[in-house]
Amino acid sequence: MSGTRPPSYPEKRTSGIAGLPDSASASSRPRLSDGPGSFRSDGPRSSAESFNPNPRTTTTSFTRYPEATRKRSSTSMSQQPPGPRSTNSSFEERRTERSHITTRETLITRTRSPPRRSAADKPKPSESRRDARHETPAPEKPPPPPWEPEAVLLPHTTAPLACRISIPPPASSAPPSLQPKPLAELSLEAQEAVIIEDLLFVFMGYEGQYIRFAKGYNPLEERDRLAGPQWRILPGLDPSLLDLTQSMLRMASHYTALETFVDVQSRDEFGSVNHALCASIRKLLHEYLVMVAQLETRFLSDDSFTLHVLNVHVLPTSHMMAQLYALAHELLKRNALLDDETDESSDSNDDYDHILEQLREGGELVPGNMTGNKICKGGAVLAVITKRLEAMSGDPAARALLTTLLRDASRPYMQMLNEWLHHGAINDPHSEFLIKEQRSIRRERLEQDYVDEYWERRYTIRDHDKSQSVPPQLEAVKHKVLLAGKYLNVVRECGGVDVSQKVMDVPTSFDDPRFLDNVNNAYAHANESLMRLLLTSHDLPARLRSLKHYFFLDPSDYFSYFLELGASELRKPVKSVNTGKLQSLLDLVLRQPGSIVSLDPFKEDVKVEMNEITLVKSLQRVVNITGIEQGETLQPLTSNQTQQQESDKNANGYTCLQLDYSVPFPVSLVISRKTIWRYQALFRYLLSLRYLESQLSTTWQTHTRGVAWSYKSSSPAIEVWKRRVWTLRARMLVFVQQLLYFCTAEVIEPNWQSLMARLRVKEGQDDDPSSPVGVTRTVDELMQDHVDFLDTCLKECMLTNSKLLRIHSKLMQTCTIFATYTNWLSRELEKADPDLSGNTKPPNMTDEQWKHFQAVRAQKSSSSSHSQQNQSQNQHQDPNSSTLGPTTTSGNTNDARIAELFDVLRKWETNFSRHLQILLDALNHYAATETVVLLSLCARLSAANQGTEWAGMSRGEEDGGGGV
């Protein structure tokens, strides 16, 4: 929006009235609100006036006649009549006289033809003819083309209020005929007059006659205009005027830079905060132009208006423009529009998310449509203004200016903040708000989401992006702002918030004293609304109790009945199990009258499924990935990681059975897939203990009811062997029962009671069930409490420590193999016992026992070959069972069979006792370093190893023993 003023024309004459510009000159200037196209004059012009780069249509007399300078004497002022009319009347007279002269000059100029030679300069016709006959005519230089620049319209930009008129050419490109008279030829008063007049135009960004753009400044370059032009004064100006003029030129540079800054920062990609800041700066620039117009009026009407007076008047405004320029300069540097800064590394996820969002919305991936990381917008702009406000706190004028800018620039940000706090919605088309929304993450993914992406990543804080930082005013409460909107967003999706209601009586700027109260009140309201929605409308405590019934087997009567009904199906390999049949059996059991779960309103949400990966392998893979032993949070495996694991070839329905539980929104935020995985891990662990306990109980029944076991043999060795088998079975049963009791009664139940205590009503009302619901915790605290409860249970149940998992797995495997080979031991006992190997009735056996024994032996003989073949096949498939199970039945004598039985039993005893002692040592170590509750389990399990050679042996002593 700059222009040049054409120098005066030598052939034109103007009025010599005191050297003042006439009013016609002022009246013919465009208004300050006119655009850069104001250099076009109305009506026809001559070739010399077809383009006038500055807004004036006439020139003053100072450039042509130095003697016609302004006459500023007190005498002329004293001759005027007293009162305020003197100045006005003088001004009106000068304006009328100047108007007539300007009209006359305009008419002369319009009717004047292009410059011709005068009659005296023309050659005579005779001489012309003679020269043409006798002399060769010299080539004439072609006349210079007329200087006729034109103003054109620029194409539209994304800044709606940006100037669209082309920039006029600089004054240095004007022909010499339009150059003004040198300053050295003017008097001091004339110099002062022309410099003041030039300054009035330079203040508006136009070149004057004697003040022009410095060399190297290109008004067509946006970067040069943003930095502000440098000015040069033509030589010859008096030094006393030169210093004052140069000090005021800085304000002119600031104005041009700010005008370009407003045009650039008003583009669409810079965001609404920058738009609001530019609107506020535009108001200040409008007031600045009004001041320039007032100074021009003062210059035309007051003979005592000097350059020093002008300097005094512009000092406050110059300070204001300097502050605005410094702020704009800092913002432009952050946007890399001034300095060539290297691009900083940014978060690629944010770029990918932004690109994906733009592709979904049909946007084009071009610089005009993409908001790069170098754009300083939103909270970063407010942070820059706030930082400068703190730095300028000792300057009252700068503080008032920056406070106004901060108030105006924060209005759109506060509007987005209030919409988020009170409606739970984000209206952020320029991605500049404190909260970032990932629209690609929807709540439907909660059913398959094992990492809580919806709650953790759907809404996040933009504190990692330097170009969109958090405003300092929100730094202390940014987490409250995030949670308040997240809570309200959930309530809104459930129909609990009327988004049609307009938010009323809320602060609209950061300097409002109610600002922090608004955030705190909105946070408290959103939290209370969501907590009441979860605890009352969706009955979260009942949901948690339902989970406890099914996954923690509390009570377990229904589940024992389910295991009995589905025993035939659960014994099959996992790939042969009919899940639909098991689901039907579970539904039948859950609807059985008399059980507690029959009254559960959520029993329809329980499903049966098979997991081909065994519990120990799954937990070991999770522990190795997440490093839970280093104190990190336990994270379950994703579906892809689970599929990569090799399934157990010997897995059956018992070892792979697990339950699933479907939860509707918004309860799925608390009971998410991540927590369901933890419930399933605990359920499979408790189920394995229950199943092993039932196997050992069946073994006890076999040892009690079987004739071969209950009959007292005549062989002392056989009796010793049987007692050792009974002792080992009892020790294993004690180990399993104590471990099961510890996990249920000393780990899960106390932690469960602690969790439910946090869901109770306000303090002082815990014992009154009829008291109204009171919210004392936040939803995020509730979610964290739920996850902490499950993680604590997993840790205290020894499921998050890889060393304890390995030891525990070997003990469980030993017990399982022992229970599995009970029938084989019974058959080998019958073959090894001399009383039972024959066909005659032993003397210590009654007739009924003998008949029953013969019937059972005949029944077993028919299926003995098939069972031995299956056991041998299982033995070769399981590498760990080869050292525990029987190998061959070599030897035909009873003594060889008895020796073989003792050898097999010794392996089981050694393996169980050794690993139990290792477990006890490990429990003592981790009880002292991590979880003290393990001391109770250590005390309980120590009874299972008493009386053995491994009792009290340290880990160092057992390291010398042979491996399993």
ZAMARGU-4260 file (C-alpha; in steps of 0.2 Angstrom, whole numbers, plus 5000, padded with zeros to 4 digits):
<rodrens>
0) 5000/5000/5000 | 5014/5012/4996 | 5016/5024/4981 | 5026/5038/4975 | 5022/5056/4972
5) 5027/5063/4955 | 5039/5077/4955 | 5032/5094/4951 | 5031/5099/4933 | 5042/5114/4927
10) 5029/5121/4915 | 5015/5122/4928 | 5013/5137/4940 | 5005/5137/4957 | 4999/5149/4969
15) 5012/5159/4979 | 5001/5161/4994 | 5013/5158/5009 | 5019/5142/5001 | 5005/5132/5009
20) 4996/5118/5000 | 4979/5123/4995 | 4963/5114/5001 | 4960/5107/4985 | 4975/5097/4986
25) 4969/5090/5003 | 4951/5088/4996 | 4957/5079/4981 | 4967/5066/4991 | 4958/5050/4994
30) 4951/5045/5011 | 4962/5035/5022 | 4951/5020/5021 | 4954/5020/5002 | 4965/5006/4995
35) 4982/5008/4986 | 4972/5011/4970 | 4968/5028/4976 | 4982/5034/4966 | 4970/5035/4951
40) 4963/5052/4948 | 4945/5055/4942 | 4942/5062/4925 | 4954/5063/4910 | 4972/5066/4912
45) 4987/5071/4902 | 5001/5059/4898 | 5011/5066/4912 | 4997/5064/4924 | 4990/5047/4919
50) 4998/5039/4934 | 5001/5048/4950 | 5009/5036/4962 | 5004/5046/4978 | 4987/5051/4983
55) 4989/5069/4978 | 4984/5077/4962 | 4993/5093/4964 | 5010/5099/4969 | 5016/5113/4980
60) 5025/5128/4975 | 5040/5124/4986 | 5048/5114/4973 | 5047/5127/4959 | 5049/5144/4968
65) 5059/5144/4983 | 5054/5162/4986 | 5036/5157/4988 | 5039/5149/5005 | 5027/5149/5019
70) 5027/5165/5028 | 5025/5161/5047 | 5026/5177/5056 | 5017/5183/5072 | 5013/5199/5063
75) 5002/5190/5050 | 4993/5181/5064 | 4991/5196/5074 | 4982/5205/5059 | 4968/5192/5060
80) 4953/5196/5070 | 4954/5188/5088 | 4944/5172/5092 | 4944/5155/5085 | 4937/5161/5068
85) 4954/5169/5063 | 4962/5152/5059 | 4947/5145/5051 | 4944/5160/5040 | 4962/5161/5035
90) 4961/5142/5031 | 4945/5145/5021 | 4952/5159/5011 | 4967/5149/5006 | 4957/5134/5002
95) 4946/5145/4990 | 4960/5153/4982 | 4970/5137/4980 | 4955/5129/4973 | 4953/5141/4959
100) 4971/5140/4955 | 4971/5121/4955 | 4956/5121/4944 | 4964/5133/4932 | 4980/5122/4932
105) 4970/5106/4929 | 4961/5114/4914 | 4978/5120/4906 | 4986/5103/4909 | 4971/5093/4902
110) 4971/5104/4886 | 4990/5104/4884 | 4996/5094/4870 | 5012/5084/4871 | 5028/5095/4873
115) 5032/5104/4857 | 5046/5116/4851 | 5042/5134/4852 | 5041/5145/4837 | 5058/5152/4840
120) 5066/5135/4841 | 5058/5129/4825 | 5069/5130/4809 | 5063/5141/4795 | 5056/5132/4780
125) 5069/5138/4768 | 5083/5132/4780 | 5074/5115/4781 | 5073/5113/4763 | 5091/5119/4760
130) 5097/5107/4773 | 5087/5093/4765 | 5095/5096/4748 | 5113/5099/4753 | 5116/5089/4769
135) 5112/5072/4775 | 5099/5073/4789 | 5106/5067/4806 | 5095/5053/4814 | 5084/5059/4827
140) 5082/5050/4844 | 5065/5043/4846 | 5055/5051/4860 | 5055/5042/4877 | 5039/5031/4879
145) 5027/5039/4891 | 5027/5034/4909 | 5010/5027/4911 | 5010/5013/4925 | 4993/5006/4929
150) 4984/4999/4944 | 4978/4981/4943 | 4968/4969/4954 | 4977/4955/4962 | 4970/4938/4963
155) 4960/4933/4979 | 4969/4926/4994 | 4964/4917/5009 | 4964/4933/5019 | 4947/4941/5015
160) 4952/4959/5020 | 4969/4959/5012 | 4973/4973/4999 | 4970/4968/4981 | 4977/4983/4973
165) 4994/4981/4964 | 5009/4990/4972 | 5014/5006/4962 | 5032/5007/4956 | 5045/5016/4966
170) 5049/5034/4963 | 5066/5030/4957 | 5059/5023/4941 | 5050/5039/4936 | 5057/5049/4922
175) 5069/5064/4925 | 5055/5076/4920 | 5045/5072/4935 | 5060/5073/4948 | 5058/5087/4961
180) 5069/5102/4963 | 5085/5098/4974 | 5083/5102/4992 | 5099/5112/4992 | 5091/5125/4982
185) 5077/5128/4994 | 5077/5139/5010 | 5076/5132/5027 | 5057/5135/5029 | 5054/5128/5012
190) 5063/5112/5017 | 5054/5111/5033 | 5037/5112/5023 | 5041/5100/5010 | 5048/5087/5023
195) 5033/5089/5034 | 5022/5086/5018 | 5032/5071/5013 | 5032/5064/5031 | 5013/5064/5031
200) 5013/5053/5015 | 5027/5042/5021 | 5018/5039/5037 | 5005/5030/5026 | 5018/5020/5017
205) 5019/5031/5001 | 5035/5038/4995 | 5037/5057/4995 | 5046/5069/4984 | 5061/5069/4994
210) 5059/5054/5006 | 5060/5038/4996 | 5063/5019/4998 | 5081/5014/5001 | 5091/5005/4988
215) 5089/4986/4991 | 5071/4987/4996 | 5059/4979/4984 | 5040/4983/4988 | 5035/4968/4978
220) 5044/4956/4990 | 5033/4950/5004 | 5048/4947/5015 | 5054/4965/5013 | 5038/4972/5017
225) 5036/4962/5032 | 5053/4968/5038 | 5048/4986/5035 | 5056/4998/5022 | 5071/5008/5025
230) 5070/5026/5019 | 5082/5038/5011 | 5081/5056/5011 | 5088/5065/4996 | 5104/5075/4999
235) 5103/5094/5004 | 5092/5093/5019 | 5097/5104/5033 | 5105/5094/5047 | 5093/5101/5060
240) 5079/5094/5051 | 5088/5078/5046 | 5089/5071/5063 | 5071/5074/5067 | 5065/5067/5051
245) 5076/5051/5053 | 5069/5048/5070 | 5051/5049/5063 | 5054/5037/5049 | 5055/5022/5060
250) 5036/5024/5063 | 5033/5024/5045 | 5043/5008/5043 | 5033/5000/5057 | 5017/5005/5049
255) 5021/4997/5032 | 5027/4981/5041 | 5012/4980/5052 | 5000/4983/5037 | 5008/4968/5028
260) 5008/4958/5044 | 4990/4960/5045 | 4987/4954/5027 | 4998/4939/5029 | 4992/4933/5047
265) 4974/4935/5041 | 4976/4920/5029 | 4965/4906/5033 | 4979/4894/5038 | 4985/4905/5053
270) 4969/4901/5063 | 4956/4911/5072 | 4967/4918/5086 | 4979/4926/5073 | 4963/4933/5064
275) 4957/4941/5080 | 4974/4948/5083 | 4975/4955/5066 | 4958/4963/5068 | 4964/4971/5084
280) 4979/4978/5076 | 4969/4984/5061 | 4959/4994/5073 | 4974/5002/5080 | 4981/5005/5062
285) 4964/5014/5058 | 4966/5025/5073 | 4984/5028/5067 | 4978/5034/5050 | 4965/5045/5058
290) 4979/5053/5068 | 4989/5056/5051 | 4973/5064/5044 | 4972/5076/5059 | 4990/5080/5058
295) 4988/5085/5039 | 4973/5096/5044 | 4984/5104/5057 | 4998/5106/5044 | 4986/5115/5032
300) 4977/5126/5045 | 4991/5131/5057 | 5006/5141/5052 | 5015/5137/5068 | 5015/5119/5064
305) 5033/5114/5063 | 5043/5098/5061 | 5047/5098/5080 | 5028/5100/5084 | 5025/5085/5072
310) 5038/5075/5081 | 5030/5079/5098 | 5013/5073/5092 | 5019/5057/5085 | 5030/5051/5100
315) 5016/5041/5109 | 5010/5034/5093 | 5028/5029/5088 | 5030/5020/5104 | 5014/5010/5101
320) 5019/5006/5083 | 5036/5000/5090 | 5028/4988/5102 | 5016/4981/5089 | 5031/4979/5077
325) 5041/4970/5090 | 5026/4958/5093 | 5023/4955/5075 | 5042/4953/5072 | 5043/4939/5085
330) 5027/4930/5078 | 5035/4931/5060 | 5051/4924/5066 | 5041/4909/5074 | 5033/4907/5057
335) 5049/4907/5048 | 5043/4921/5037 | 5058/4933/5041 | 5073/4922/5045 | 5078/4906/5036
340) 5076/4894/5050 | 5079/4875/5048 | 5063/4865/5050 | 5063/4856/5067 | 5058/4838/5069
345) 5040/4836/5072 | 5029/4822/5078 | 5026/4811/5063 | 5010/4804/5071 | 5002/4821/5071
350) 5007/4824/5053 | 5000/4807/5048 | 4984/4810/5058 | 4982/4827/5050 | 4985/4821/5032
355) 4973/4806/5035 | 4960/4818/5042 | 4962/4830/5027 | 4961/4815/5015 | 4945/4810/5023
360) 4937/4827/5021 | 4942/4828/5003 | 4956/4841/5006 | 4971/4844/4995 | 4988/4841/5001
365) 4995/4858/4995 | 5004/4871/5006 | 4989/4882/5005 | 4978/4869/5013 | 4990/4861/5025
370) 4994/4869/5041 | 5013/4866/5043 | 5022/4865/5060 | 5030/4881/5057 | 5014/4891/5059
375) 5013/4899/5076 | 4995/4899/5080 | 4982/4896/5094 | 4990/4895/5111 | 5007/4899/5105
380) 5002/4916/5099 | 4993/4919/5116 | 5009/4913/5125 | 5020/4926/5115 | 5008/4940/5119
385) 5008/4935/5138 | 5027/4934/5138 | 5029/4951/5131 | 5016/4957/5143 | 5026/4951/5158
390) 5042/4958/5151 | 5034/4975/5148 | 5025/4976/5165 | 5035/4992/5170 | 5029/5001/5154
395) 5011/5007/5157 | 5008/5012/5139 | 5015/4995/5133 | 5006/4985/5146 | 4989/4993/5141
400) 4992/4990/5123 | 4997/4972/5125 | 4983/4969/5137 | 4970/4975/5124 | 4979/4964/5111
405) 4978/4949/5123 | 4960/4952/5127 | 4955/4953/5108 | 4966/4938/5103 | 4960/4927/5116
410) 4941/4929/5112 | 4940/4915/5099 | 4951/4904/5110 | 4940/4907/5125 | 4925/4903/5114
415) 4932/4886/5110 | 4937/4883/5128 | 4919/4887/5134 | 4912/4875/5121 | 4923/4861/5126
420) 4920/4864/5145 | 4901/4866/5144 | 4896/4855/5129 | 4911/4843/5127 | 4913/4847/5109
425) 4927/4854/5099 | 4924/4867/5086 | 4942/4869/5080 | 4944/4871/5061 | 4961/4877/5061
430) 4969/4864/5074 | 4974/4878/5086 | 4965/4873/5102 | 4973/4866/5118 | 4964/4849/5115
435) 4967/4838/5100 | 4954/4827/5094 | 4958/4811/5084 | 4941/4808/5075 | 4947/4792/5067
440) 4946/4784/5085 | 4928/4780/5088 | 4920/4772/5103 | 4915/4757/5092 | 4933/4751/5093
445) 4931/4749/5112 | 4925/4731/5109 | 4942/4726/5101 | 4953/4739/5109 | 4966/4732/5121
450) 4976/4748/5124 | 4962/4760/5128 | 4965/4771/5113 | 4948/4779/5114 | 4950/4786/5131
455) 4969/4789/5130 | 4971/4795/5112 | 4954/4801/5107 | 4957/4818/5115 | 4975/4823/5120
460) 4984/4839/5125 | 4994/4848/5112 | 5009/4851/5123 | 5022/4842/5112 | 5020/4854/5098
465) 5030/4870/5100 | 5020/4879/5086 | 5004/4876/5096 | 5009/4877/5114 | 4997/4878/5129
470) 4993/4896/5134 | 5002/4900/5151 | 4985/4904/5158 | 4980/4886/5156 | 4996/4878/5160
475) 4991/4874/5178 | 4973/4868/5174 | 4976/4860/5157 | 4973/4842/5164 | 4957/4848/5172
480) 4952/4856/5155 | 4955/4839/5146 | 4946/4829/5159 | 4931/4841/5160 | 4928/4840/5141
485) 4931/4821/5140 | 4919/4818/5154 | 4906/4829/5147 | 4909/4822/5130 | 4904/4805/5136
490) 4889/4812/5145 | 4884/4821/5129 | 4886/4805/5118 | 4874/4797/5131 | 4861/4811/5129
495) 4865/4820/5145 | 4870/4837/5138 | 4859/4848/5128 | 4871/4855/5115 | 4857/4867/5108
500) 4858/4878/5123 | 4870/4893/5121 | 4883/4895/5134 | 4879/4911/5144 | 4888/4921/5157
505) 4905/4914/5155 | 4921/4923/5154 | 4927/4928/5136 | 4945/4933/5140 | 4959/4927/5150
510) 4959/4943/5161 | 4942/4940/5167 | 4943/4936/5186 | 4930/4922/5184 | 4942/4913/5172
515) 4949/4900/5184 | 4932/4898/5193 | 4924/4894/5176 | 4937/4880/5173 | 4935/4872/5191
520) 4916/4873/5191 | 4915/4865/5173 | 4927/4851/5179 | 4917/4848/5195 | 4901/4848/5185
525) 4907/4836/5171 | 4915/4824/5184 | 4899/4823/5194 | 4888/4821/5179 | 4898/4806/5173
530) 4900/4798/5190 | 4882/4799/5193 | 4879/4792/5175 | 4891/4777/5179 | 4885/4774/5197
535) 4867/4776/5195 | 4861/4775/5177 | 4873/4761/5172 | 4875/4753/5189 | 4894/4752/5189
540) 4895/4743/5206 | 4883/4730/5201 | 4894/4727/5185 | 4909/4725/5195 | 4901/4712/5207
545) 4895/4703/5192 | 4913/4702/5185 | 4918/4695/5202 | 4906/4681/5201 | 4911/4675/5185
550) 4930/4678/5184 | 4935/4676/5202 | 4923/4661/5204 | 4914/4669/5219 | 4904/4659/5222
555) 4909/4644/5213 | 4895/4632/5215 | 4888/4636/5198 | 4905/4634/5190 | 4908/4617/5197
560) 4892/4612/5190 | 4896/4619/5173 | 4913/4609/5174 | 4904/4593/5178 | 4892/4595/5164
565) 4905/4600/5151 | 4918/4587/5157 | 4916/4577/5141 | 4919/4592/5130 | 4933/4600/5140
570) 4943/4584/5139 | 4945/4586/5121 | 4959/4595/5112 | 4956/4613/5111 | 4953/4613/5092
575) 4940/4599/5094 | 4930/4608/5108 | 4912/4614/5103 | 4911/4631/5110 | 4893/4633/5106
580) 4889/4618/5116 | 4899/4625/5131 | 4889/4641/5129 | 4873/4632/5130 | 4878/4623/5146
585) 4884/4639/5154 | 4868/4648/5150 | 4859/4633/5157 | 4869/4634/5173 | 4867/4652/5175
590) 4848/4651/5174 | 4848/4637/5187 | 4836/4642/5201 | 4844/4643/5218 | 4861/4650/5213
595) 4867/4668/5216 | 4871/4671/5198 | 4853/4667/5193 | 4848/4684/5200 | 4862/4693/5190
600) 4854/4705/5177 | 4870/4705/5167 | 4872/4686/5165 | 4868/4688/5146 | 4884/4697/5144
605) 4895/4682/5149 | 4902/4672/5134 | 4913/4656/5133 | 4928/4656/5122 | 4944/4646/5119
610) 4961/4653/5119 | 4974/4641/5111 | 4988/4650/5120 | 4991/4643/5137 | 4991/4655/5152
615) 5009/4653/5156 | 5015/4656/5139 | 5004/4671/5137 | 5010/4679/5153 | 5028/4675/5150
620) 5027/4684/5133 | 5018/4699/5141 | 5030/4700/5155 | 5045/4699/5143 | 5038/4713/5132
625) 5032/4725/5145 | 5046/4723/5157 | 5034/4722/5172 | 5048/4717/5184 | 5056/4734/5181
630) 5040/4742/5188 | 5032/4747/5172 | 5013/4745/5169 | 5007/4728/5163 | 5000/4729/5145
635) 4991/4714/5137 | 4996/4707/5121 | 4987/4713/5105 | 4978/4701/5094 | 4993/4701/5081
640) 5006/4697/5095 | 4995/4683/5102 | 4993/4675/5085 | 5012/4675/5083 | 5014/4663/5098
645) 5014/4645/5095 | 4999/4636/5103 | 5002/4621/5114 | 4999/4605/5105 | 4993/4596/5121
650) 4981/4610/5126 | 4963/4604/5130 | 4947/4612/5134 | 4952/4614/5153 | 4968/4623/5150
655) 4961/4635/5136 | 4944/4639/5143 | 4941/4657/5147 | 4926/4669/5148 | 4923/4685/5139
660) 4912/4699/5145 | 4903/4712/5134 | 4900/4730/5142 | 4890/4744/5134 | 4896/4762/5133
665) 4900/4772/5144 | 4904/4758/5156 | 4916/4751/5144 | 4928/4766/5148 | 4930/4759/5166
670) 4928/4740/5161 | 4938/4741/5145 | 4946/4727/5135 | 4962/4731/5144 | 4954/4727/5161
675) 4945/4712/5153 | 4961/4704/5148 | 4967/4705/5166 | 4951/4697/5173 | 4953/4683/5160
680) 4971/4680/5166 | 4966/4679/5184 | 4951/4668/5179 | 4962/4656/5170 | 4974/4655/5184
685) 4961/4651/5197 | 4953/4639/5185 | 4970/4630/5183 | 4971/4628/5202 | 4953/4622/5204
690) 4955/4610/5190 | 4972/4603/5198 | 4963/4602/5215 | 4949/4592/5207 | 4962/4580/5199
695) 4971/4578/5215 | 4955/4575/5224 | 4950/4562/5211 | 4967/4554/5215 | 4963/4554/5233
700) 4947/4545/5230 | 4956/4532/5219 | 4968/4529/5233 | 4954/4528/5246 | 4942/4517/5236
705) 4953/4506/5226 | 4956/4489/5232 | 4974/4489/5227 | 4977/4504/5237 | 4966/4501/5252
710) 4971/4482/5254 | 4986/4479/5266 | 4999/4469/5256 | 5009/4456/5263 | 5025/4464/5255
715) 5032/4478/5267 | 5040/4487/5252 | 5023/4489/5243 | 5016/4496/5259 | 5031/4508/5261
720) 5029/4513/5243 | 5010/4516/5244 | 5013/4527/5260 | 5025/4538/5250 | 5013/4540/5236
725) 4999/4545/5248 | 5011/4558/5257 | 5016/4565/5240 | 4998/4567/5235 | 4994/4575/5251
730) 5009/4587/5250 | 5003/4592/5232 | 4985/4594/5238 | 4991/4605/5252 | 5002/4616/5240
735) 4987/4618/5228 | 4974/4622/5241 | 4985/4634/5251 | 4989/4643/5234 | 4971/4644/5230
740) 4966/4650/5247 | 4980/4663/5247 | 4975/4670/5229 | 4956/4671/5234 | 4956/4675/5252
745) 4972/4685/5255 | 4974/4694/5238 | 4958/4696/5228 | 4946/4699/5242 | 4955/4712/5252
750) 4959/4722/5236 | 4941/4720/5230 | 4935/4727/5247 | 4947/4742/5245 | 4941/4745/5227
755) 4923/4745/5232 | 4926/4756/5247 | 4931/4770/5234 | 4915/4769/5226 | 4905/4772/5241
760) 4896/4788/5246 | 4904/4803/5255 | 4914/4802/5270 | 4902/4800/5285 | 4889/4792/5275
765) 4898/4775/5272 | 4887/4766/5284 | 4871/4773/5278 | 4865/4764/5262 | 4850/4776/5261
770) 4860/4792/5259 | 4861/4800/5242 | 4876/4796/5231 | 4890/4808/5234 | 4905/4810/5222
775) 4922/4811/5230 | 4933/4805/5216 | 4935/4808/5198 | 4932/4796/5184 | 4950/4795/5179
780) 4954/4791/5197 | 4941/4777/5197 | 4948/4770/5181 | 4965/4770/5188 | 4959/4762/5204
785) 4951/4748/5194 | 4967/4745/5184 | 4978/4746/5200 | 4966/4733/5208 | 4969/4721/5194
790) 4988/4724/5193 | 4990/4722/5211 | 4980/4705/5211 | 4991/4699/5196 | 5007/4704/5205
795) 5003/4697/5222 | 4997/4681/5213 | 5014/4679/5206 | 5008/4682/5188 | 5019/4696/5183
800) 5036/4689/5188 | 5045/4678/5175 | 5055/4669/5188 | 5041/4665/5199 | 5031/4660/5183
805) 5044/4647/5178 | 5045/4640/5195 | 5026/4639/5197 | 5024/4632/5180 | 5036/4617/5184
810) 5027/4614/5201 | 5010/4614/5192 | 5016/4602/5179 | 5023/4590/5191 | 5006/4589/5200
815) 4997/4587/5184 | 5008/4573/5178 | 5006/4564/5195 | 4987/4565/5194 | 4987/4560/5176
820) 4997/4544/5180 | 4987/4538/5194 | 4978/4525/5184 | 4995/4519/5178 | 5001/4518/5195
825) 4986/4507/5200 | 4989/4495/5186 | 5008/4494/5190 | 5004/4491/5209 | 4993/4477/5204
830) 5007/4469/5194 | 5020/4472/5207 | 5010/4466/5222 | 5012/4447/5224 | 4995/4446/5232
835) 4986/4453/5218 | 4996/4447/5203 | 4989/4429/5205 | 4972/4422/5203 | 4970/4416/5221
840) 4962/4427/5235 | 4974/4434/5247 | 4972/4430/5265 | 4969/4448/5271 | 4955/4451/5258
845) 4936/4448/5260 | 4926/4438/5247 | 4917/4454/5242 | 4933/4464/5240 | 4940/4450/5229
850) 4925/4449/5218 | 4925/4468/5216 | 4944/4467/5212 | 4941/4454/5199 | 4927/4463/5190
855) 4938/4479/5190 | 4953/4470/5183 | 4943/4462/5169 | 4936/4479/5164 | 4953/4487/5164
860) 4961/4473/5154 | 4950/4477/5139 | 4955/4495/5138 | 4973/4494/5145 | 4982/4493/5128
865) 4972/4508/5122 | 4976/4519/5137 | 4994/4514/5138 | 4996/4519/5119 | 4988/4536/5123
870) 4999/4539/5138 | 5015/4534/5129 | 5010/4546/5115 | 5007/4561/5127 | 5024/4556/5135
875) 5034/4559/5119 | 5025/4575/5115 | 5029/4583/5132 | 5047/4585/5134 | 5046/4589/5152
880) 5036/4574/5156 | 5049/4562/5151 | 5059/4563/5167 | 5043/4561/5178 | 5032/4549/5170
885) 5036/4530/5168 | 5047/4525/5154 | 5046/4506/5151 | 5040/4491/5161 | 5056/4481/5159
890) 5058/4467/5171 | 5047/4452/5174 | 5050/4449/5193 | 5040/4458/5206 | 5056/4465/5214
895) 5060/4474/5197 | 5043/4481/5196 | 5044/4487/5214 | 5061/4495/5211 | 5054/4504/5195
900) 5040/4511/5205 | 5051/4517/5218 | 5062/4525/5205 | 5047/4534/5197 | 5041/4540/5214
905) 5058/4546/5219 | 5059/4557/5203 | 5042/4565/5207 | 5047/4568/5225 | 5063/4576/5221
910) 5056/4586/5207 | 5042/4593/5218 | 5052/4596/5234 | 5066/4604/5224 | 5055/4616/5215
915) 5045/4620/5230 | 5060/4625/5240 | 5066/4636/5226 | 5049/4644/5226 | 5050/4647/5245
920) 5067/4655/5243 | 5060/4666/5229 | 5045/4671/5239 | 5056/4676/5254 | 5067/4686/5242
925) 5052/4695/5234 | 5043/4697/5250 | 5057/4707/5257 | 5060/4718/5241 | 5043/4720/5232
930) 5027/4712/5240 | 5026/4709/5258 | 5010/4699/5257 | 5020/4685/5249 | 5027/4681/5267
935) 5010/4673/5271 | 5010/4662/5256 | 5028/4657/5261 | 5023/4652/5278 | 5008/4642/5272
940) 5018/4632/5259 | 5033/4628/5270 | 5022/4615/5278 | 5021/4606/5262 | 5040/4603/5262
945) 5042/4599/5281 | 5050/4582/5284 | 5059/4581/5268 | 5077/4582/5263 | 5074/4598/5255
950) 5067/4607/5270 | 5077/4622/5275 | 5089/4620/5260 | 5095/4636/5253 | 5096/4640/5235
955) 5115/4639/5234 | 5114/4621/5241 | 5101/4615/5228 | 5111/4623/5213 | 5123/4608/5215
960) 5109/4596/5212 | 5104/4588/5196 | 5092/4596/5184 | 5075/4590/5180
</rodrens>
